Amino acid sequence: MIQPNVFNDVDGGYRGLDGKTHSVQSGGVEEGRSRGANLKSEIANRKSEHYTVFSLWDTFRAAHPLYTIIDQRRTVDFINTFIRQYEQGGRLPVWELWGNETDCMIGYHAVSVIADAMAKGIKGFDYEKAYAAAKHSAELDHFGLAAYKKRGYISMEDENESVSRTLEYAYNDWCIARMAEILTRQKVMNYAATASDGSPRPMPDIKTQKADYENYSKRSRYFENLFDKKTGFFRPKKNGGFVEPFAPNEVTFGFTEGNSWQYSFFVPHDVTRLEELMGGREKFVAKLDELFTTEQKLAGREQADLTGLIGQYAHGNEPSHHIAYLYNYAQQPWKTQKIVRQIMDEFYKPTPDGLIGNEDCGQMSAWYILSASGFYPVAPGNGVYAFGTPLFPEMTYRLENGKTFTVRAKNVSSANKYILNAKLNGAPYKKAFITHEDLMRGGVLEFAMIDSAVTTAFTEFPVSATGVTSVSVPVIEGKRTFTDKTVVSLSTTENAEIMYTVVSLIKESPSQTKKYSGPFTISENSKVEAYAKDPKTGAVSFTTEANFIKQPNDWTVKVISPYSTQYTGGGDNAIVDGIRGTTNFASGEWQGVQGKTYEAVVDLQRETEIKEVGASFLQVAGPWIWMPANIKFEISNNGTDWTQVADIKTDVPQTDMTPTIREFKQSVTPVKARYVRLRAYNFGKIPSWHLGAGGDPWIFIDEVIIN
């Protein structure tokens, strides 16, 4: 209840995202209070407020859905604030702070808050304006969206945190499809109401909404383009194939504050499809079980938010928050009841460190409040709350419509965490969920609690499905760079036909599309293009592509200083493969070492005359990547006795925060040698002016230059 904060002054003035002063209309709340108005009329008379501090990546999950129950008036103010921010700043807020857009998280989750309010029938904001703002924000080309729209997923080459962005964009797009569906239904109902007197009325124009519904529903299925059927996880892709090596417990730049274990369950809007991808309901449940029981430990990047671990479930960070409730969708709600009670008991305590993770503007507490009530919104936007397990003997919501909704739990205790049966307003209730409409009617939801799992308490379970017919893009596998030839194989998650084309990048020969029947060989620089088609449904995937490059020579590399498993560049030979990286340091082309000298030996395979040496490096000072202080080159004919031929000093200022790629080269007196040793020296500790002061800087190298 601390954020979001009122941002306007008492006269209604506030600073907009455009830097100008604006004003919100004021009402008569003080007059209503002076008359002793009751809660309902006071809310009706309250003035509008403009708000700030929208931690939407966190709060769309439970905090904002909770507000739709306990604070609908402010929910309206929040959404009207979003609309004003769109009008002043050109898009819906992502993570707005004190009149500024920080863009510090991913997705466009304001659409979740809007869709959830619309699905729950909350009035007081312009549905059409909110819808236009949502569509505009979804059609921009920043933060990987251009690639997402072009290929149906975001690849490592396109943007950091590619898996998380793809999955969250897909959910956001489902929210926009829901908005289109609601507006269409609303227009049809209004038409029916106005035409009830029998007089002729023009039919409403719903073509745009119908087309939008189909478009965004299709986009909501893009998540499947990053699912790997071999491992059963969502994985980063590069050059049309999955990135290797892969470990689901490793925190990499393919994910936002998480790993594949946590994100492989983020498809809240289409759990049905997720079950299918994982091999059916039983395998889906087994995967959930494994998430909570695995003994794998976190690996990879240091990530302070990944706390509150049960197996690889991380309650201290938001991407995990809905996962315990997914057992309901697989018709095993007793497992949800067990895990949810464990989370409430172990991770919420009345102590200074009583929250297991960052409160994140209310999300951590909102999860607790809703879970303690016995229900939780897995997919905000559909008005459904899946059951968990109630914590208190009685808990009452006093609603703004003057009604109350009470949850009672007979015999509840730390041992009695399982639901024996349920009643709604005195009548037996066999659904493992409740709707927002049920809550707003008021009444009493009663649970009888027991100390052992009950498999017959419910006979109807929540369903999450888009109903879209789709087929995932083919996966293109093969060694990206090769010396003689490489074998390429194609696959897709469906029993679909794959059509492919091989285009020579040298001859630019006419291409011929073929039906894939098995692996094939490439022996020159080529591009492979492929798409999949489901013969039963007619669904066609995006076309995906991959480039395969024949190395310009047969050189090999032995890297002496071990590089990070997150920044391999593709392996030891990455610095001689002829493929250049971009300023996106996490794209997969760069080889990175931290806090030490980068050292590698290039074997030219034969005595060769050398006239110039050099290397290409990257500086992105924000995430601790700097140019080396200097680079030394030595030559040898036996790999044992070395002679220095160059010592290059770098000249890029450490304070330069602009992502920069630089080649450092030096001509040498022509000399014959077989081996070239490169040493790039780190400058020491990160300087005091930097946020990472005292830490170890990174060196990122992409290609060695030997002419």
Order of alpha helices (4+ residues) and beta strands (2+ residues): beta-beta-beta-alpha-alpha-beta-alpha-alpha-alpha-beta-beta-alpha-alpha-alpha-alpha-alpha-beta-beta-beta-beta-beta-alpha-alpha-alpha-beta-beta-beta-alpha-alpha-beta-beta-beta-beta-beta-beta-beta-alpha-beta-beta-beta-beta-beta-beta-beta-beta-beta-beta-beta-beta-beta-beta-beta-beta
